Each structure stands twice: as structure tokens, then as C-alpha cells.
Amino acid sequence: MALDRGVTVFVGRNGQGKTNLVEALYLLAAGKSHRINSTASLIYKDSETGIVRATIVEQDRALLCEWELNRTSPDRIQMSGNSSKVADLTRALSVVMFAPEDITVIRGDPGLRRAHVDDISGWLFPRIRGSHADYERTLKQRNSLLKSLRTHARAALDTSTIDVWDDKLISLGTDIFAARLATLALLQPFVTERYRSIAGADHQPHLALAPSVSIAPENFADYEKVFAEQLLATRQLDIERGQTGLGPHRDDVSMSLNGLPVKGYASHGETWSLVLALRLAELDVKRREGPTGDPIVILDDVFAELDAGRRELLSQSLDSVEQVLITAAVRDDVPASMSARLIVISGGAVMPPNDGADA
């Protein structure tokens, strides 16, 4: 099945496989599912293996991407027949996806907000992905040592080893903190403009990093020094608890409208408008910073969550995007003004396209 420029709408009743289709594309672009952590859960229930395959066409170049998902053995990734890694896929294909699950970025726990910013940060600054992996390993080692020290609390403490882990944690944590700040600074003006275009009002959306280290925004430049001081000051408490209480793994991202926290104060419509503004801001950043033009935009059953006015405003905001893929249980959920190619999904199969179904 070839997907052309412009808008394509996949229509079908719930449970027919619409989300599976767009999720497969997202998997190739992001290296993970937008819903679950394990790729094994994406395999059909009666199979041991599944394959996601897509040909990416850019100008005159075609690149065949394949991901073999396995339940009991390592996954295999190939690009045009050559063994590859997840990072190779994510560099070849760029996608921005809206899904109903995105509401948890605002309503869920801080880890979801961190992950949202870190995903964009990793795209903008690829080296920071390595910093995250090293930070997690260092944090695990430090926590293991803290538990050991708690168990042997009466013995004389040798702090030389924990000093080493602290130094690494501080260095890596400072890099992650700086990348998050830079990412939020890039997103903020786009979020402001996109929220206004979707909601039809300026509710002054604001994003801010809320670090677990006690430091005022005007002193963020001194983060490394302050982090070191507070990590040392809370060491005994960390030993008693057996875990590290400060660092990027405990940070949050505050989101507000008109100076009030979105979580707990915003209406459903306002919350969804902000979620969409966050994703469209991601689109804007990738357009500006990326080398390959527009990302593919995926809207997974998002129009059903919006009133008619916001649907139309969102539709207008996507007019200039090169390729948009939409899933909908009901065709009428898609704004009538959005010219679209219609493809029916039924029983997990792609039916012949109805080219006469343009809106």
C-alpha cells in the first residue's frame, strides 16, 4: 500500500486494526511503541515473530526498513538489507504522533513528562541519549551501594566509592539538565502560538523545568555546583532510604495556563488543546531543526476528543504539512474541510482505497 502526500484517513470500527497500522509506522520512527514498553507485546497472540516493513521514499531515494519482532530472541533490524540499530531507523524517519494516551503527559506522573521532553531532547541532541543510559547505570550502582551502606550502618563508612559515583552522577545529570532546559526553550514559543491557533484564545501556556535540586531559575547556571552540594548534604538520608533522592530522575516539568497548573485546574478542552499544542510544537521544532523536511504527522483517533470548533482549527493548522495520517472510527469525525484519501480497515486488513471519498 502506497501512502501519498497530503491527508490519508484510515476508517474502521474499533478493534479493526487502525491503531496497529499507525503504531507500526511510529515504531520504525521512534524505536518504540507509543503505548507499551515491550515490543514482544506487539506480536500477534498466536505467533512467535512479527515483521514491520516500510519503504521510505525521499526525493529519488528509497530505503527499505524492516524490524523483526521476536518473543524469545533478540529483535533484528535491517535497512536495505544491512543489519542496523534502532538509532539508524530514527534518523531515517521522523514522525510526530497524537494519540489519546497523550493526555497522561499532563495528568500522569512526572516520569511521563520527563519522557516527553527527553524524547524530543534525544532527537535534537543525539549524544544526550548516551548520557541518559550512563546516568541510569550510575544511579543503579549508587543505589546499590547506598543499600549496602544501610545494611552495614554500624561499620566505619568508606566514602571513597560513593564519591566516585557522585561525581559521575553530577556530571551526567548536569548534561541532562542542560539538554532539558534547551529543549523547553525551543518548544515554548511554538507551544504558545500553537495553543492560540487550536483553542482560539491566548491562555498563556507555560512550560518550566522543576528540578528536584532546590535551585531558583535565576541560578540554573550554577546547577552543577548546587547539585553537588545538595547530594553531599543528603547523603546520610539517601543511605537511610537506600535510594538517591536528588537528580534528573526526580525532576518534573510544570505546565500552566494563565499562571495556574494545568493538572487540576484546566478543563478537558483546555487540557487537550495543550496536549495538541505540545505535539504541534514538536512538529515545528523538527521542521526547523531537522535535515529531512516535514515529519509525518499521525492523528490516532484524536478528532473524537475535540469539539467541532477545535477540530476545524487543528485541521487548519495542518494545511501545510506534507503527509498526515489519521485514524477515525467515524469518517464524520474528520473535519469536512480536510481533503483526504479514505482507506477502510476491516478485520485487520486494508481494503481497496476509495479515491472518490475525498472530503
C-alpha positions in Angstrom: 0.0 0.0 0.0 1.5 3.3 -1.1 0.7 6.4 1.0 0.7 9.7 -1.0 1.3 13.2 0.1 -1.5 15.1 1.8 -4.0 13.5 4.2 -4.9 9.9 4.4 -7.8 8.7 6.7 -8.0 5.1 7.9 -11.6 4.4 8.8 -13.0 1.4 10.6 -14.9 0.3 13.7 -13.0 -0.1 17.0 -10.8 -3.1 17.2 -10.2 -3.5 13.4 -6.5 -2.6 13.4 -6.3 1.1 12.6 -4.1 1.9 15.5 -1.9 -1.2 14.8 -1.1 0.2 11.4 0.0 3.6 12.5 1.7 2.2 15.6 3.9 0.1 13.3 5.0 3.2 11.5 5.6 5.0 14.8 7.7 2.0 15.9 10.0 2.4 13.0 10.4 6.1 13.5 10.7 6.3 17.3 12.2 2.9 18.1 9.3 2.0 20.5 5.6 1.8 20.8 3.6 4.9 21.9 1.6 2.6 24.2 3.7 -0.1 25.8 7.3 -0.8 26.7 7.9 -4.3 25.3 8.0 -5.0 21.5 7.0 -8.6 22.3 3.6 -7.4 23.2 3.1 -6.2 19.6 3.3 -9.7 18.1 0.1 -11.4 17.1 -1.0 -13.6 20.0 -0.5 -16.9 18.2 2.9 -16.1 16.6 6.4 -16.0 17.8 7.6 -13.5 15.3 6.2 -10.3 13.7 7.7 -8.1 11.0 7.2 -4.4 10.4 8.3 -3.3 7.0 8.1 0.0 5.2 9.8 1.7 2.3 10.7 5.3 2.9 10.8 7.4 -0.2 12.6 10.8 -0.2 13.1 12.5 -3.5 14.7 9.8 -5.7 15.9 7.6 -2.9 14.0 4.6 -1.5 15.1 3.0 1.8 13.6 -0.4 2.9 13.3 -0.6 6.7 12.5 -3.9 8.4 12.1 -4.7 12.1 11.7 -8.4 13.0 10.0 -8.7 16.4 10.7 -11.8 18.4 9.3 -13.1 21.6 12.2 -15.2 22.8 15.2 -14.0 20.9 16.6 -10.5 20.1 14.8 -8.4 17.6 16.5 -7.9 14.2 16.6 -4.6 12.3 17.6 -4.1 8.7 17.8 -1.1 6.4 18.0 -2.0 2.7 19.3 -5.4 3.6 22.0 -4.2 6.0 22.0 -5.0 9.7 21.1 -1.8 11.6 20.2 -0.4 15.0 17.2 1.4 16.4 19.1 4.7 16.2 19.6 4.2 12.4 15.8 3.9 11.9 15.0 7.0 14.0 17.5 9.1 11.9 15.9 7.9 8.7 12.2 8.5 9.5 10.7 11.3 11.5 7.1 11.1 12.9 5.0 13.2 15.2 2.1 11.3 16.7 -1.0 12.4 18.6 -2.9 9.7 20.4 -5.5 9.6 23.2 -2.8 8.3 25.6 -1.0 11.7 25.3 -3.4 13.1 27.9 -1.4 11.3 30.5 1.6 13.5 29.7 -0.3 16.2 31.6 -2.5 14.2 34.0 0.0 11.4 34.8 3.1 11.2 36.9 6.3 13.3 36.4 8.1 10.4 34.7 5.7 10.8 31.7 6.5 14.5 31.4 10.2 13.8 31.7 10.0 11.1 29.0 8.1 13.5 26.7 10.8 16.2 26.9 13.6 13.6 26.8 12.3 12.1 23.6 12.5 15.5 21.8 15.8 16.2 23.5 17.2 13.0 22.3 16.2 13.9 18.7 17.6 17.3 19.0 20.8 16.3 20.7 21.5 12.6 19.9 24.6 12.4 22.2 22.3 13.0 25.2 20.8 9.6 24.7 24.1 8.1 25.8 24.2 10.4 28.8 20.8 9.1 29.9 21.9 5.5 29.6 25.1 6.2 31.5 23.1 8.1 34.1 20.7 5.2 34.7 23.6 2.8 35.1 25.4 5.2 37.5 22.2 5.7 39.5 21.7 2.0 39.8 25.3 1.5 41.1 24.9 4.3 43.6 21.6 3.0 44.9 23.1 -0.5 45.2 26.0 1.0 47.3 23.5 3.0 49.4 21.6 -0.2 50.3 24.9 -1.9 51.2 25.9 1.0 53.4 22.5 1.0 55.1 22.9 -2.7 55.9 26.3 -2.1 57.4 25.4 1.2 59.1 27.4 0.4 62.2 30.7 -0.1 60.4 33.0 2.7 59.6 31.9 4.1 56.3 34.4 4.3 53.4 33.1 7.2 51.3 35.7 6.9 48.6 33.5 4.7 46.4 30.3 6.7 46.7 32.3 9.9 46.0 33.2 8.4 42.6 29.6 7.6 41.8 28.5 11.1 43.0 31.0 12.7 40.6 29.7 10.7 37.6 26.0 11.3 38.6 26.6 15.1 38.9 28.4 15.3 35.6 25.9 13.3 33.6 23.0 14.9 35.5 24.2 18.4 34.6 24.3 17.4 30.9 20.7 16.1 31.0 19.5 19.1 32.9 21.0 21.5 30.3 19.5 19.5 27.4 16.1 19.6 29.0 16.4 23.4 29.5 17.4 23.9 25.9 14.6 21.7 24.6 11.9 23.5 26.7 13.3 26.9 25.5 12.9 25.8 21.9 9.4 24.4 22.4 8.0 27.4 24.4 7.3 29.9 21.7 5.8 27.2 19.4 3.6 25.9 22.2 2.3 29.5 22.8 1.5 30.0 19.2 0.0 26.6 18.6 -2.2 26.7 21.6 -3.6 30.0 20.4 -4.3 28.6 17.0 -6.1 25.5 18.4 -8.0 27.0 21.3 -8.7 30.3 19.7 -7.6 32.1 22.8 -4.3 33.1 24.5 -4.3 31.3 27.8 -0.5 31.9 28.2 0.7 28.3 28.3 4.0 28.0 30.0 6.5 25.1 30.4 9.2 25.1 33.0 11.6 22.6 34.4 11.0 21.8 38.0 14.2 20.2 39.3 14.4 18.1 42.4 17.5 20.1 43.3 16.5 23.2 45.2 17.6 25.9 42.9 15.9 29.1 41.6 15.6 29.6 37.9 17.9 32.6 38.0 20.6 30.3 39.4 20.3 27.5 36.9 23.8 28.3 35.5 25.1 27.1 38.9 23.2 23.8 38.7 26.3 21.5 38.8 27.7 23.2 41.9 24.4 23.2 43.7 23.6 19.6 42.8 27.0 18.5 44.2 26.4 20.4 47.5 22.9 19.0 48.0 23.8 15.5 47.0 26.5 15.5 49.7 24.2 17.1 52.2 21.5 14.5 51.7 23.9 11.5 51.6 23.0 10.2 55.0 19.3 10.4 54.2 20.0 8.6 51.0 21.7 5.8 52.9 18.8 5.5 55.3 16.4 5.2 52.4 18.6 3.2 50.2 18.0 5.4 47.1 19.1 8.6 45.6 16.6 11.4 46.3 18.0 14.2 44.1 18.8 14.4 40.4 17.2 14.4 36.9 15.4 11.1 37.6 13.3 13.1 40.1 12.7 16.2 38.1 9.3 17.3 36.8 8.1 19.6 34.0 5.5 22.1 35.2 2.7 23.1 32.7 0.4 26.0 33.4 -2.3 28.1 31.7 -2.8 31.7 32.9 -0.4 31.0 35.7 -2.4 28.0 37.1 -1.3 24.4 36.9 -3.0 22.6 34.1 -3.2 19.4 36.2 -6.1 20.0 38.5 -7.3 23.4 37.1 -7.7 23.1 33.3 -10.9 21.9 31.6 -10.9 18.9 29.4 -10.9 21.1 26.3 -8.1 23.2 27.6 -6.0 20.1 28.5 -6.5 18.6 25.1 -5.6 21.9 23.4 -2.4 22.0 25.4 -1.6 18.3 24.5 -2.1 19.1 20.8 0.0 22.3 21.1 2.8 20.3 22.6 2.8 17.9 19.7 2.5 20.6 17.1 5.3 22.4 18.8 7.4 19.2 18.4 6.4 19.3 14.7 7.6 22.9 14.4 10.9 22.2 16.1 11.6 19.1 13.9 10.7 21.2 10.9 13.1 23.9 11.8 16.0 21.7 13.2 15.7 18.6 11.1 17.6 17.9 7.8 14.8 16.0 6.1 11.8 18.3 5.9 8.4 17.7 7.4 7.9 14.8 9.8 4.9 12.5 9.1 2.0 13.6 11.3 -0.2 10.8 12.8 -3.5 11.6 14.4 -4.8 8.4 16.2 -8.5 9.0 16.9 -7.8 12.5 18.2 -10.6 14.3 16.5 -13.2 12.3 18.5 -11.8 14.0 21.6 -12.4 17.5 20.3 -15.4 19.7 19.7 -16.2 20.8 16.1 -14.5 24.2 16.6 -11.2 22.7 17.8 -11.3 20.0 15.1 -11.5 22.7 12.4 -8.7 24.8 14.0 -6.5 21.7 14.2 -7.3 20.8 10.6 -6.2 24.3 9.5 -3.0 24.1 11.5 -2.0 21.0 9.4 -2.7 22.5 6.0 1.0 22.9 5.1 2.2 19.5 6.4 3.5 17.2 3.7 1.9 14.0 4.9 -0.8 13.4 7.5 -2.2 10.0 8.6 -5.5 9.9 10.5 -7.4 7.1 12.1 -11.1 7.5 12.8 -14.0 5.2 13.8 -16.4 7.5 12.1 -15.5 9.4 8.9 -17.6 12.4 10.1 -15.2 13.0 13.0 -12.7 14.3 10.4 -13.5 18.0 9.5 -15.3 18.3 6.2 -12.9 20.9 5.1 -10.0 18.5 5.3 -9.4 17.0 1.8 -8.5 13.4 2.4 -8.0 10.0 0.8 -10.1 7.4 2.5 -8.9 3.8 3.3 -11.1 1.3 5.1 -9.6 -1.1 7.7 -11.7 -4.2 8.4 -10.7 -7.3 10.3 -7.1 -6.3 10.3 -7.0 -6.0 6.5 -6.5 -2.9 4.4 -9.4 -2.6 2.0 -9.1 -1.1 -1.5 -8.8 2.7 -1.3 -11.9 4.7 -2.1 -10.4 7.6 -4.1 -13.9 9.1 -4.5 -14.3 9.7 -0.8 -12.4 13.0 -0.7 -14.0 15.5 1.6 
